[in-house]
C-alpha cells in the first residue's frame, strides 16, 4: 500500500474526567491537526524518579495527514499536563478510502 497516514499517540493523566479528556482531544481535531482520535483508559507502569509507578492513564491515538504530524506534535507539547509527555508517532499504510478521508 502507498496510502500513508500518520498516527500520533500520547497519554494523559488518569485522574482527568472523561469530559476534560474529550475537550482536549476535541481541540486538536477542531484545529484540523488530526482527522480523528481514539481515547481509552489504560493502566500504566513506568519508572520515574527511581521508583516504579502504577497509575491509570488515558491513551490518546490521533490519525492525521503526514504533513500535519509535526504541527500536531507541537500542539500536544504546548499544552500537555506532563513534564515529559509520551509522544509516539509513526506512519501506517491504510486503505485508499481511509487515506482519502484522512486527507480530507
C-alpha positions as CSV (number, residue, x, y, z in Angstrom):
1,X,0.0,0.0,0.0
2,X,1.2,3.5,-0.7
3,X,-1.7,5.3,1.1
4,X,0.2,6.5,4.2
5,X,-1.3,8.2,7.2
6,X,0.3,9.3,10.4
7,X,-0.6,8.1,13.9
8,X,0.4,10.2,16.9
9,X,-0.1,8.7,20.3
10,X,0.1,10.2,23.8
11,X,-1.2,9.7,27.3
12,X,-3.0,11.9,29.7
13,X,-3.4,11.6,33.5
14,X,-6.0,9.1,34.5
15,X,-7.5,11.4,37.1
16,X,-8.8,13.7,34.3
17,X,-12.5,13.3,33.8
18,X,-13.8,12.0,30.5
19,X,-15.3,15.4,29.5
20,X,-11.9,17.0,30.2
21,X,-10.1,14.5,28.0
22,X,-12.8,14.9,25.4
23,X,-12.3,18.6,25.3
24,X,-8.5,18.3,25.0
25,X,-8.9,15.9,22.1
26,X,-11.7,17.9,20.5
27,X,-9.4,21.0,20.4
28,X,-6.8,19.1,18.3
29,X,-9.5,17.9,15.9
30,X,-11.3,21.2,15.6
31,X,-8.0,22.9,14.9
32,X,-7.7,20.4,12.0
33,X,-4.5,19.0,13.4
34,X,-6.0,15.5,13.3
35,X,-8.9,13.9,11.5
36,X,-10.0,11.6,14.4
37,X,-8.8,10.1,17.7
38,X,-9.4,7.2,19.9
39,X,-9.3,7.5,23.7
40,X,-9.2,4.7,26.1
41,X,-8.3,4.2,29.8
42,X,-5.2,2.1,30.4
43,X,-3.1,1.0,33.3
44,X,0.5,2.2,33.0
45,X,3.6,1.1,34.8
46,X,6.8,3.1,34.5
47,X,10.0,4.2,36.3
48,X,10.0,7.8,37.5
49,X,12.4,9.4,40.0
50,X,14.0,5.9,40.7
51,X,10.6,4.4,41.6
52,X,8.3,2.1,39.8
53,X,4.9,3.8,39.4
54,X,1.5,2.3,38.6
55,X,-1.3,4.5,37.6
56,X,-4.3,4.9,35.3
57,X,-3.9,7.0,32.2
58,X,-5.8,7.9,29.1
59,X,-4.2,6.7,25.9
60,X,-5.0,9.0,23.0
61,X,-4.3,8.0,19.4
62,X,-4.7,10.6,16.7
63,X,-4.9,9.9,12.9
64,X,-3.6,12.7,10.7
65,X,-2.0,13.6,7.4
66,X,1.8,13.1,7.4
67,X,2.2,16.8,6.6
68,X,0.4,17.7,9.8
69,X,2.3,15.3,12.1
70,X,4.9,17.8,13.3
71,X,2.3,20.5,13.9
72,X,0.1,18.1,15.9
73,X,3.1,17.1,18.0
74,X,4.0,20.7,18.7
75,X,0.4,21.4,19.8
76,X,0.4,18.3,22.1
77,X,3.7,19.5,23.6
78,X,2.5,23.1,24.1
79,X,-0.5,22.2,26.4
80,X,0.3,18.7,27.8
81,X,0.0,18.4,31.6
82,X,3.0,16.1,32.0
83,X,6.6,17.4,32.4
84,X,7.8,14.6,30.0
85,X,4.8,13.5,27.9
86,X,4.9,10.3,25.9
87,X,4.5,11.3,22.3
88,X,5.0,8.5,19.8
89,X,4.5,8.9,16.1
90,X,4.6,6.6,13.1
91,X,3.3,6.3,9.6
92,X,1.0,3.5,8.6
93,X,-0.4,2.1,5.4
94,X,-4.2,2.4,5.1
95,X,-6.9,1.6,2.6
96,X,-7.4,4.1,-0.2
97,X,-10.8,5.1,1.1
98,X,-9.5,5.8,4.6
99,X,-6.5,7.6,3.3
100,X,-8.7,9.8,1.2
101,X,-10.9,10.6,4.2
102,X,-7.9,11.5,6.4
103,X,-6.6,13.7,3.6
104,X,-10.0,15.5,3.7
